[in-house]
Amino acid sequence: MSVRFYAEGEHPAGFVGYRVATTVGDAKEYRQAYFSLNQYSPDVAHDKAHTLHNKWRQQADDRIRQRRIECSVRADDDKAALIATNFRARIHVDKGKKPSQAIRFVPQFVVSRPGHGRSSRSFSLKTYGLDQAFLLALDFYCSTYEVSDADRDLLLSRKPDSSLFTVTLRDRLLERGHQLSMAAIISMIGD
């Protein structure tokens, strides 16, 4: 997003004034506006351009936040475990470093951090229990992504019940050939 001033002779079409250009939402929604010094005084054109720029920047930020909360899903089978973009439930399969070590299953909530070389933080249900792990993950997600109180309440209403782990995610592991009993998961999540 930018505001640019074109002095006389700088614009190829001879325009003199301020140009505001930005992309709002997805990359297909490109917006631009011109405030000519033929139509406005320099101060009024400057103020109008920067006011519009700030308005469009706020709209872009709002759309980014909304998209994050709406859970854009690439594959349908991931939808059940997704609470919000970069916030999901999973059963982590820990195979250990040595071949002699037994495979461990860890039900958890995972929050991915933003940025280049992203990492994630996980909250184990075995350690915290279902309710506490979800609340800790939610608080971490809200602070990491600066989620508003209203959106936090919406995410709080998306707290999954234990069947997500005992049925849905367990079935996915069984389909991949892992042997995991329902009783083992129930003992891990404290249900």
C-alpha positions in Angstrom: 0.0 0.0 0.0 1.3 3.4 -0.8 0.6 7.0 -1.3 2.8 8.6 -4.0 3.0 12.2 -5.0 3.6 12.9 -8.7 5.2 16.3 -9.4 5.0 18.0 -12.8 6.7 15.8 -15.5 6.9 12.6 -13.3 3.7 10.8 -14.4 3.7 9.6 -18.0 0.2 11.0 -18.6 1.0 14.4 -17.2 -0.9 13.8 -13.9 0.1 16.1 -11.0 -1.1 15.1 -7.5 -1.4 12.1 -5.2 -2.0 8.5 -6.1 -3.2 5.9 -3.6 -2.8 2.3 -4.6 -3.3 -1.0 -2.6 -4.4 -4.5 -2.7 -7.2 -5.4 -0.2 -8.2 -8.9 0.6 -6.9 -11.4 -1.9 -4.4 -10.3 -4.6 -7.2 -9.9 -7.1 -8.8 -6.8 -5.4 -6.5 -4.0 -6.5 -7.6 -0.4 -5.7 -6.3 2.9 -6.7 -7.4 6.5 -6.5 -6.1 9.8 -7.7 -6.3 13.3 -6.1 -5.3 15.9 -8.6 -3.9 19.3 -7.7 -6.1 20.7 -10.5 -9.1 19.6 -8.4 -7.9 20.0 -4.8 -5.4 22.3 -3.0 -2.1 20.5 -2.1 -3.1 20.2 1.5 -6.6 18.9 0.8 -5.2 16.4 -1.8 -2.6 15.2 0.7 -5.1 14.8 3.5 -7.6 13.0 1.3 -5.0 10.6 -0.1 -3.6 9.7 3.4 -7.1 9.3 4.9 -8.1 6.9 2.1 -4.8 5.1 2.5 -5.4 4.6 6.2 -9.0 3.4 5.5 -7.8 0.8 3.0 -5.0 -0.3 5.3 -7.6 -0.9 8.1 -9.8 -2.9 5.7 -6.8 -5.0 4.6 -5.9 -5.8 8.2 -9.5 -6.6 9.0 -9.7 -9.1 6.1 -6.5 -10.7 7.1 -7.8 -11.2 10.7 -11.2 -12.5 9.4 -9.5 -15.0 7.0 -7.4 -16.3 9.9 -10.5 -16.9 12.0 -12.6 -18.4 9.2 -10.3 -21.4 8.9 -9.3 -21.5 5.2 -8.8 -25.3 4.6 -6.9 -26.8 1.7 -8.3 -30.3 2.1 -11.6 -31.4 3.5 -10.1 -34.1 5.7 -8.2 -31.5 7.7 -11.3 -29.4 8.5 -12.3 -31.4 11.6 -9.0 -30.8 13.3 -8.7 -27.1 12.4 -9.8 -24.6 15.0 -8.5 -21.5 13.1 -5.7 -20.9 10.5 -2.5 -22.0 12.2 -4.4 -23.5 15.2 -5.3 -27.2 15.1 -5.7 -30.4 17.0 -3.6 -33.5 16.2 -2.3 -36.8 17.5 1.5 -36.5 17.1 3.3 -39.7 16.3 6.7 -39.8 18.0 8.8 -42.6 16.6 11.8 -42.0 18.8 15.4 -41.6 17.7 16.4 -45.3 18.0 14.7 -48.2 16.3 14.3 -50.0 19.6 12.2 -47.2 21.1 8.5 -47.7 21.1 6.2 -45.3 19.1 4.4 -42.8 21.3 1.2 -41.0 20.5 0.7 -37.5 21.9 -2.7 -35.8 21.5 -2.2 -32.1 21.4 -3.2 -28.7 20.2 -0.7 -27.0 17.9 -0.3 -23.3 17.2 2.1 -22.3 14.3 4.0 -19.1 14.7 4.0 -16.6 11.8 7.0 -15.6 9.8 9.9 -17.1 7.8 11.2 -20.3 9.2 8.0 -20.8 11.2 8.0 -23.0 14.2 5.1 -24.2 16.3 4.2 -24.6 19.9 2.2 -27.6 21.1 0.0 -28.1 24.2 -0.2 -31.8 25.2 -3.5 -33.1 26.4 -1.6 -35.7 28.4 0.1 -32.9 30.4 -2.8 -30.4 30.7 -6.0 -32.3 30.0 -8.4 -31.3 27.2 -9.9 -28.1 28.7 -6.6 -26.7 30.0 -4.6 -27.5 26.9 -7.2 -25.8 24.7 -7.3 -22.7 26.9 -3.5 -22.4 26.9 -3.3 -22.9 23.2 -6.1 -20.4 22.6 -4.4 -17.8 24.8 -1.1 -18.3 23.0 -2.9 -18.1 19.6 -4.7 -14.9 20.6 -1.5 -13.2 21.9 0.6 -14.4 18.8 -1.9 -13.2 16.2 -3.5 -10.3 18.2 -7.0 -11.7 18.1 -9.8 -9.4 19.3 -12.0 -10.3 22.3 -15.0 -11.0 20.1 -12.9 -13.3 17.9 -11.5 -15.0 21.0 -15.0 -15.8 22.1 -15.8 -17.2 18.7 -12.7 -19.5 18.9 -13.6 -20.5 22.4 -16.9 -21.8 21.1 -15.0 -24.0 18.7 -13.4 -26.1 21.5 -13.6 -29.7 20.3 -14.9 -32.5 22.4 -12.9 -35.6 23.2 -14.5 -37.5 20.2 -12.2 -35.5 17.9 -9.3 -37.3 19.4 -10.9 -40.7 20.2 -12.7 -41.1 16.9 -11.8 -38.8 14.1 -8.0 -38.4 14.6 -7.6 -42.0 15.8 -9.3 -43.3 12.7 -6.8 -41.4 10.5 -4.0 -43.0 12.4 -5.6 -46.4 12.0 -5.9 -45.8 8.2 -2.2 -45.1 8.1 -1.4 -48.4 9.8 -0.8 -47.3 13.4 -2.2 -49.4 16.2 -3.8 -47.2 18.8 -6.7 -48.2 21.1 -9.5 -45.9 22.1 -8.7 -46.6 25.8 -5.2 -45.4 25.3 -6.3 -42.1 24.0 -9.0 -41.7 26.6 -6.3 -42.3 29.3 -4.1 -39.6 27.7 -6.7 -36.9 27.5 -8.3 -37.6 30.9 -11.8 -38.2 29.6 
